[in-house]
Amino acid sequence: MIVFYNNNEIDREQWDNCIRNSPGIKPYAYSWYLDIMAPGWQALVDDDYDSVFPMPGFKKYGIRYITTPIFLQQLGVFSPDKPADLSLYEFLDFLPDFYRLIDLCVGEARLVKGFRVTGKVNYELDLNRPYETLWNNFSSHCKRNIETSSRKKPELVTDITPDELIDLFIANKGKEIRGIKNRDYNRLRNLMHFCLKNKRGRIIGVRAARKKILYGIFLVETRGNKTMLLVVNTPQSRDKRIGYFVVNELIKAGVQTHTILDFAGSSIPSVASFMESFGPEKVPFYRLYSNRLFWPARMLK
C-alpha cells in the first residue's frame, strides 16, 4: 500500500537502506542529500519502505508544487527488487491533488498520461575495466588534449574550499546561467561541507604558481558512484586543456573497480562534447511536466 509522508514522518534509516540497495543508485535520493538540497521534501512509500518515491515539494504564494532543484539531476522510484519503470506509473497515480504544478526529472519514463515528457541525456563511464580499454574508447581529440596537458605536469590539489570553488564558478560561468539563485549556492555550499566532513565527497583541482585556482571539480562519492556535480573551468584551464588531464587522472585512479564515473550531463554543447570524448555511455532520463494551475498562476516558475 502506497502512503504519503510529510518530511517529519519519514524514517531516514529505512529510507536510506532502500536507496542504498536499489540498483544503479545515484546520490540524489539519499535522505541527507534531499535534506540539504530540497529541504522539506515529502515522499510516497510502498510496503514499509520496499519502494520509495521522493518528492521535492515546495510552496510559493500559497501554491504547493514539485520541482527538481538546481544541482539535483534526477529522482524517480527506488526499490531493491521492483522494476522502477513499471512502479513509476503507480506512484504518479498517488500524487496528492494539492500539487498543482509538477516539474520533475526522473530516471525512468516513456509516455506518461497527463504529463509532457522531455528526454534528456546523462553520461556515465563504467570504470570496471583496464585503463587500456578505457583509453582506447577515448576520442582522438581527447587523447591529444590529455597528452598536451600532461606535458606541463599539473599538480592535483585537494585544499580547495567550497567557497573558493563556488566563487570561481560564479565568476566564470554562473553569471551566464539563468535560474540559479543565492539560496541554490547556499545549499550547494552546505552539501559540499557535509560531504567533505562525512567523507561522501571531495574537491580536487589545479592551482597556478601563485595559488590561484585554475580548475576544480566537486565530486559526490557514494558506493559504486562518483558524480562530478560541479566542474569549474577558467580561460587559463581551457587553454592548457587541464580538464582533460584531471578527468583522466580520476579515471586512472578508479579503474577496475565497480564504480560509475557520472559526468552529470549538460545541455551546453561544448560541455557535452567534452564528456562524450571520454567514451561514456549515453543514459537517458526524463523531465515530467504537468501544470494544472489557473492563469495567471500558470506563470509560476
TAKA-V105217 format. One record per residue. N is the residue number from 1. BURIAL is 1 if it has 16 or more other ideal C-beta (glycine too) atoms within 10 Angstrom, else 0. D_FIRST is the distance of its C-alpha to the first C-alpha in Angstrom with 2 decimals. Layout:
n;burial;d_first
N;BURIAL;D_FIRST
N;BURIAL;D_FIRST
This chain:
n;burial;d_first
1;0;0.00
2;0;3.80
3;0;6.42
4;0;10.12
5;1;12.66
6;0;16.37
7;1;18.72
8;0;19.78
9;0;16.35
10;1;15.67
11;0;16.59
12;0;19.14
13;0;19.78
14;0;16.32
15;1;16.02
16;1;19.42
17;0;18.89
18;1;16.14
19;1;18.54
20;0;21.56
21;0;20.37
22;1;19.21
23;0;22.02
24;0;24.57
25;1;23.38
26;1;25.48
27;1;26.01
28;1;24.49
29;1;20.86
30;1;21.92
31;1;21.43
32;0;25.21
33;1;25.87
34;1;23.49
35;1;24.87
36;1;28.32
37;1;28.00
38;1;25.28
39;0;25.60
40;0;23.00
41;1;20.30
42;1;16.74
43;1;13.46
44;1;9.95
45;1;8.07
46;1;5.35
47;0;5.68
48;0;8.44
49;1;10.33
50;0;10.32
51;1;10.15
52;1;11.38
53;1;13.02
54;1;15.95
55;1;17.50
56;1;21.18
57;1;21.41
58;1;24.85
59;0;26.84
60;0;30.32
61;0;32.44
62;0;29.55
63;0;27.44
64;0;24.07
65;1;23.56
66;1;22.14
67;1;24.81
68;1;25.58
69;1;28.09
70;1;31.40
71;1;31.47
72;1;27.77
73;1;27.88
74;1;24.36
75;1;20.68
76;1;17.75
77;1;14.73
78;1;15.33
79;1;14.28
80;0;16.73
81;0;16.01
82;1;14.15
83;0;16.48
84;1;16.15
85;0;17.92
86;0;15.52
87;1;12.31
88;1;14.27
89;0;14.38
90;0;10.68
91;1;10.48
92;1;13.74
93;0;12.62
94;0;10.42
95;1;13.53
96;0;14.87
97;0;17.98
98;0;20.19
99;1;20.48
100;1;23.45
101;1;24.64
102;1;22.77
103;1;24.90
104;1;22.90
105;1;24.07
106;1;21.70
107;1;22.65
108;1;21.35
109;1;21.79
110;0;24.21
111;0;24.17
112;1;21.34
113;0;21.71
114;0;22.72
115;1;23.68
116;0;27.01
117;0;26.65
118;0;29.46
119;0;30.05
120;0;31.19
121;0;32.58
122;1;32.29
123;1;34.81
124;1;33.99
125;1;36.61
126;0;35.87
127;1;38.35
128;0;38.09
129;0;41.47
130;0;45.13
131;0;46.55
132;0;49.07
133;0;46.36
134;1;44.66
135;1;48.08
136;0;48.95
137;0;45.96
138;1;47.12
139;0;49.00
140;0;52.78
141;0;52.59
142;1;50.14
143;0;52.41
144;0;55.45
145;1;53.82
146;1;52.71
147;0;56.25
148;0;57.78
149;1;55.73
150;0;56.17
151;0;59.97
152;0;59.73
153;0;57.75
154;1;55.31
155;0;54.14
156;0;50.43
157;0;49.75
158;0;46.79
159;0;48.22
160;1;46.93
161;0;45.09
162;1;42.08
163;0;44.42
164;1;46.94
165;1;44.51
166;1;42.88
167;0;46.34
168;1;47.57
169;1;44.66
170;0;45.34
171;0;49.05
172;0;48.75
173;1;45.78
174;0;43.54
175;0;45.90
176;0;45.56
177;0;41.76
178;0;40.51
179;0;37.49
180;1;37.62
181;0;38.14
182;0;39.41
183;0;36.00
184;1;34.76
185;1;37.67
186;0;37.06
187;1;33.47
188;1;34.78
189;1;37.48
190;0;35.05
191;1;32.98
192;1;36.23
193;0;37.33
194;1;34.03
195;1;34.12
196;1;37.80
197;0;37.46
198;0;34.51
199;0;35.81
200;1;33.01
201;1;35.50
202;1;39.19
203;1;41.75
204;1;44.54
205;1;47.37
206;1;51.09
207;1;53.68
208;0;57.16
209;0;60.28
210;0;60.17
211;0;56.54
212;0;55.27
213;1;51.88
214;1;52.17
215;1;48.66
216;1;45.37
217;1;41.80
218;1;38.84
219;1;36.59
220;1;33.09
221;0;32.75
222;1;29.65
223;0;29.36
224;1;30.45
225;1;30.87
226;1;33.69
227;1;33.09
228;1;36.23
229;1;34.75
230;1;38.11
231;1;41.32
232;1;44.52
233;1;47.71
234;1;51.14
235;0;54.10
236;0;55.76
237;1;52.84
238;0;52.69
239;0;56.42
240;1;56.19
241;1;53.05
242;1;51.52
243;1;47.91
244;1;48.60
245;1;50.10
246;1;47.24
247;1;44.45
248;1;46.57
249;0;46.94
250;1;43.17
251;1;42.86
252;0;45.65
253;0;44.13
254;1;40.80
255;1;42.04
256;0;40.82
257;0;37.77
258;0;34.18
259;1;33.90
260;1;33.21
261;1;35.51
262;1;33.53
263;1;35.95
264;1;33.26
265;1;34.74
266;1;36.99
267;0;37.98
268;0;41.56
269;0;43.55
270;0;45.81
271;1;42.99
272;1;41.01
273;0;44.26
274;1;44.73
275;1;41.29
276;0;41.86
277;1;45.23
278;1;43.68
279;1;42.16
280;1;38.42
281;0;35.80
282;0;34.62
283;1;30.83
284;0;29.28
285;1;26.64
286;1;25.86
287;1;26.07
288;1;23.72
289;1;25.43
290;1;24.72
291;0;26.94
292;0;26.33
293;0;28.84
294;0;32.04
295;0;35.36
296;0;36.70
297;1;33.38
298;0;32.58
299;0;35.05
300;0;32.78
301;0;32.74
